[in-house]
Amino acid sequence: MTKTQKAIYVIEKLLEIYPEPKCTLDYNKPYELLIATILAAQSTDERVNKITTKLFKKYPTLEHFANANLEELERDIKPVGFYKNKAKSIKETAKILIDKYNGALPDSIEALTKLKGVGRKTANVIMANIFGVPSIIVDTHCMRLSNRIGFVKSKDPDKIEFELRKIVPFDMYTTFSNLMVYHGRATCKARKPKCSECIINNVCDFYKRLSNDIILNV
């Protein structure tokens, strides 16, 4: 089985238990997803969604974010961590979107990554969910599962993204990325993965190594 065949198999099997995988960040407007994704860096989507429920009501437009009192914005997002840098990024990015893009989001990875606080992961989230472009989104779940299953051997998000692009069929990029999040949350957890319950353990390198270690130690 090639890595591409393995990727297709993993996608098909995971779709059996997660039939409609989608972005797990809540938003109503395109720029809200951008802000939510900036907030999600080194935080959980669940925590971010709790914050943005109130945040997007308090700051209902891009102009409100651009004109926000920085210290007050920091307090509003403090629970997500790294709040000082994130608040500054959100405020500066809101200004750029208003001044340069008339409030819209740029539609390329190159332009998005020039915004404050926006790396390739965030840019790919926007390309996938706002512009409908199939995208590999390397968050902590995708990084962990891609290494465990055996698609990559790297901790570098950019390297993982470009390697997965060679393995996963283009039209499945976004589906694959979302499935990694769903399965990472439910089964392939960071600390206590539920390997024996996993629907794809028959093709998982991590499970094979784990099984061999058990046999050798018996």
N, C-alpha and C positions, 0 to 999 in steps of 0.2 A: 504494500500500500504506500503510494507516494504521499508527501505531506499535503498536497492539494486534495487528493482523495480522502485523506484523513480529515481535513478541514470540512469538506462537504459532508462526510459522515457525521462529524461532531455537530454541525449545524442542523442536519436533518433530525438527529436524535434529540437534541435540546429543544427543537421546535415542537416535539411531541409533548413536552411538559411546560414549555413557555411559548405558546402558539402566537402571541402577538407582542414580541419584545419591542419596547420603545424607550425613549429617553426618560429617565427617572427623575429629572428636575422639573418642577412645576413652573409654568410661564404662560402668559397670554400674548405678549408682544415680543417681537424678535429681539429687541435690545434687552428685554428681561432675561431671556435665556443666556445672553452674553454675560450679564451681571451675575446671574446665578452660577454660571460655570466658573467665573473668576472667583466667586466665593467658595466654590467646591474644592479648590486646590487644597490638598492635605486636610480635607474635612469630608464628612459623609453627606450624601444627597439628602438623607432624612433630616439632618441638622439644618442644612441649607434651606430646605423647603419650609421648615418651621420659622426660620428667620424671614424669608422672602414673603411669607403670607402677610406679615405686618409691614415689611419694608416697602413693598410695591404699593401699599395703600398710603403710606406716609409720603412716599416720593412717586407720585402717579405719572410723571413725565420725565423724559431725559433732562429737561431744563431744571427740574427739581434736584436731580442728582448733580448736575453741573454746578448749580448754585448752592449746594448743600454746605452747611457748616462742617468742616472736616472733623472736628472733635466730636460733634454730635453724631455724624455718620459712623465714626469709629465705635462709638458706644452702641449704636444700633446693630452693628454686625459683629460685635466682640465675641459672641459664643462660637463663631466659626474658626477662630484662630487667625493669627497673622493679620489681625484686623487693621493695623495701621497702614501696612503696605497695600492691602486690599481696598481700603477706603480711598487712598490716594489714587490707586489705579482706576477705580470706578469713576471718581470725580473727573480725572483727566481724560479718560476715555469718553465719557459723556460729552465733554467739551469738544473733543475731536470729531465725534460723530455729528454733532450739531454744526460745527464750523466747516468741516470738510465734506461731509456726506449728507447734509440737510436732514439729519436725524435717522437716516437709513444705515444698514450694515453693509460694509463692502463685501463683495461676493467672490473673493479669492483668498487663498491661504496666505499669499504674500502680503496683501493689504491688511488682513486681519491680524497677522502676527506683528505688525508695526504698531498696533494699538497697545497702550499701557496695560501690562498684566496679562497679555494674551500670548500663550505659547501654541505649539502645534496641536496639543490635545483640545484646547478650547476652540481653536480655529476649526478643527475637524468636527467638533460638536455642532458648530454653527453651519458649516457646509452641509452636513448630513440632515439636520433637522429644519433649517430655515430654507436652504436652497435645494434640498433633495439630491445632493451629490453623494453617491456612495463613498463612505469615508471610514478609515480605520482609526478608532478612537482608543488610544492607549492610556487608560486610567490604571489604578492599582490592581483592579480585578483582572483586566486584560493582560497586564504584565505578569501577574502571578499565574494565571491559568495557562497562558501561552508557554511559559517556561515549564510548568508542571506537565502539561499534556505532551510537550516535546516539539512544539513548533519552532521555538527559539531558545537560545542560551545567552541571554543578555538582560541587564537591568537598565539599559539605556532606552528610554521611551522612543526616541527618534529612530534608533537602530531597529527596535522591535516593529515600529510602524512600517518601515520600508521593507523589512523582511516579510512581514505578514502580507504586504501588498503582492509579493511574489507568490504567495501560497494560497491565499483566499481568493476565489473568483470575484472579479470586480463588482458584479451586481449584488454580491452577498456581504460586502464590506461592512455596511452599517448593521445589518442583521447579526453578523458575527460579533461585532463590538457590543451590541446590546445584550446578546446572549451571554457573553462573558460576565457582564455585570450581574445579570439575573442568577446565573449559576454560581458565581462567586459569593453572592449573598446567601443563597439558599443551601448550597452543598459544599463547594470547594472553598471553604473559609480559610482565612490566613492561619489561624492558630489550631483549629480542630476540624480539618476537612473530614467530611463524612464519606470517605472513600468506598466503604463497603456498600453504601446506598447509591453510589453514583452511576448514572445511566450510561456514562461513557468510560467507565473504568477499564473496559476491555482494550481501549486504545490509548490509555494514559500511561506515559513513561513513569510518572511519579508513583502510581499505584503498582506498576510492575516492580519497581525498585523496593517499594514497601513490602510487597508480597515475598520477594526473594529474601529480604532481610529477616522476615518472620520465619521462613523455611530454614534459613541458615542458623537461626538462633534456637530452633526447636531441639 
